[in-house]
C-alpha cells in the first residue's frame, strides 16, 4: 500500500510518500514553502536521485498540493507511476481539543469538529482543513486519516490538565492544558521499549522532545499523564524563540513599561524570546549556542544553563508524580543531535537514578542509542523520532479496521 | 534588649514587641483600617488579655504613635518609657536586587528602597511609611529592614531568568525574585537546630503553605530556587491566586471576555486558586470540609493543590540532585495533616516516607513526622517571621555598636 503523509502549516506543506509493504520505505519526500508569499517553491527528494527544486507562484494550499501530486509522477523522480497508486492520505493535525483521543478516518463530522476547534489553534487548524479539502478535490474517493498532535495527551487526569483559574473558564472556553508533540512522544516511548525488549505497560518513562519547539511528557504504562506544553505551545520549556513558563504578572508590567499593546507582547514572547532572547540575541540555534558556550561566551552559557535547568525541573517533577523512573528518552532535532545540550540536561541527576555516560554521549548524533553508564538505575536513550511514519502506520491501521 | 517588629500593610500595621533576653513576646497586636472608617488597635497582652482601642487613625504615623502609646501606657503597657525600645525591625516586601540581606536603615537605604517601589507598588510604600513614622517619632532608635525577597537573592541566574529578551531583565529587572524569604530562612535554620545538623551542608525543600504559598530549594544554607516569581502569583495553587499559568491562556481569556490587563490581573490574583475552582472558599479548611461532604469541585481542587506541591518537590530534588529535609510550614503546612499526607503519598521512590501516626498526632507542633528509615526527613516547623526579624534587628544593631 502507498500512503501519502501531509503536514500542512500556515504557509508550508511537508510531505512523505511511504510504501508500507516494502518495510515502510520512503519513496519520496519534500516540502512546499512560502505559500501565498513571494518566492514560493517546492523541493522534492528521492533516494539516489537529484532533488527537484521549482520556484513558482503558489497561491494557496490547493495549488501546493496539486504541485506535489504532479511531482510525484514527474519522470525525473517517478516514485509512483500514477497518482492512483496512492491508497490513502494521512494528515498531521495539530489540535483535536477534547474530541479526539486517537487517530480517525476523516469524514464530514470530523471536519466540522476541526472547524469548531479553530479558536484553539487559529494558525494551524485552518491550514490543516485546507489540506484535507484540497485532497478531497484532487484525489476524490481516497480515504483520509487525521493524526492529532494533542491526542496522546488526552489521558491526562484533571489535576494535571486544569489551571488554577475559575472553573467556568474551562467549561465555557475549554481553557486547559492540551499538550502537543503527542505523536512524537508516543512513538519514541514505544520505540525505546521495543529496542530494550520492554513491556511499555509496566514502565515509567519520561520523553524529552527537544527541537525548535520543545516539550517533556510523563508516560506511565504507555499513557501520557502530563506534558509540559499547555493550552498553547508556548508553555513549559524554554524554546528557540518561545519563552516557555513565565510569571503571568509580567504581562501587565511589560505593557506598562514598554508601552506596547497586547498583540506585540504576544509576538515578543513567541518570536523574540526563548534562547534567542536569553542569549541577548546571539542565536536561537542550539548548535551555535553550544559552540559559543564551549568557547566561553557568557550569553550562551546563561541561555543554555537556564534551558537545562528547566528540563531538570520537569524531569524531577514527573519522576515524583510517576513515583519512579525506568527510562528517559531524548528526541527531536536537539535531543537527537546535540550532545552538549544532552550533557547539560542529564548530568547531576544521580538522585533520580540517572547516570549519564559522558564519553558515550559525546559526539553522538543521528542514531538510536543508550547513553547511560552501566550502573545507571534509570535507562537513558536517544531515539530518533519519526512522526510521519506514525501517521502512515495509523492510516493503514484505520483502513484495515 | 527590647525590639519592636512592624509589618505595615496598605491599611494595617501588625506589631510584635520582643524581649530578646529570653526571646519572649511582651505584647503584640494589629492596627486595622488605617485611614478608613472604624479604625482600631487590637492589643494582645502577655497575660493573654486582649484589649481593643477604637479611634480615628488617619495614617501610618498616627497608627504607630498609637502603638507606642499603648506599649508605654500605665494600664496596658509593658515598658516604662520609649527609651526601653532598643531597636525597630521592619518587614519590607521587596528589596529587588539591591538587598540580599537585612540592613540597618539609613537615608541611603531609604533612597534605594524607593527605587524598588515599581516592583511592589502595593507593598513597599506602606513599608516606607512605617520607617518614616519611626524616624519622626523616635529618631534616635536604630531601625533595620528585613526583606521578603532577600533570602532568594542567592539564586543562580539560570534559576531566576525567564526565557524573555535579556534586555527586559537589564532594563526593568524582570526576573524571578521569590517571596516568603524570611519564613523559608527561619524554618530551614530551625529544622537544622532541632536535628543538630549543619545548615550549611544540607539540601532542604521548604513548603510555606498559607493563603499565599511558595516552595524553596535551599542548598548549603542558600536559597537556590523558589516557586514564586516576579510577582507572588506564580507557582503553587493558592487561596485566590492561580499559580503557574500558560500566558497564552491569559491572552485568550482577555480576548474572549473582552477584559483589560488590570481586570485580568485581578482575576488571576483574587478570583482564582482554590476559590476559582470550588466557588466555595479560598480557605483550605472550608474546602476540606466541603470535600468531606462530597463536593466534587472541592475534591478536584485539593488534588490540584497537592499535585502542584508534589511537582515542585520533585523539581527541586532534581535541581539539587538530592534532598535531606522536607519542611512544612505556614497555616496549611503546619495544621493540615491531610495536605502533608497527600503530598508525601507515593513519593517513596524519591525517599520521602511519612509516619501517618506522627503526622496526625503531632499536627501543628515542631516535630519530625517521617518514618525512622525514611531517606529524607520530613518535618513540621511552625514559622515565626517576626522572631526572625527581631533576631536580625538585634544582630545588626549590635554589630553597629
Interface residues (C-beta under 8 A of the other chain):
Chain A: X157 X158 X159 X160 X162 X163 X164 X165 X166 X167 X169 X173 X175 X177 X230 X231 X232 X234 X235 X238 X239 X242 X243 X244 X245 X246 X247 X248 X249 X250 X251 X252 X253 X254 X255 X257 X258 X262 X266 X268 X269 X272 X273 X274 X275 X277 X278 X279 X280 X281 X299 X302 X305 X306 X308 X309 X310 X312 X313 X314 X315 X316 X317 X318 X319 X320 X321 X323 X324 X325 X348 X349 X350 X351 X352
Chain B: X156 X157 X158 X159 X161 X162 X163 X164 X165 X166 X167 X168 X171 X172 X174 X176 X229 X230 X231 X233 X234 X237 X238 X241 X242 X243 X244 X245 X246 X247 X248 X249 X250 X251 X252 X253 X254 X256 X261 X262 X264 X265 X267 X268 X271 X272 X273 X276 X277 X278 X279 X297 X300 X303 X304 X307 X308 X310 X311 X312 X313 X314 X315 X316 X317 X318 X319 X320 X321 X322 X323 X346 X347 X348 X349 X350
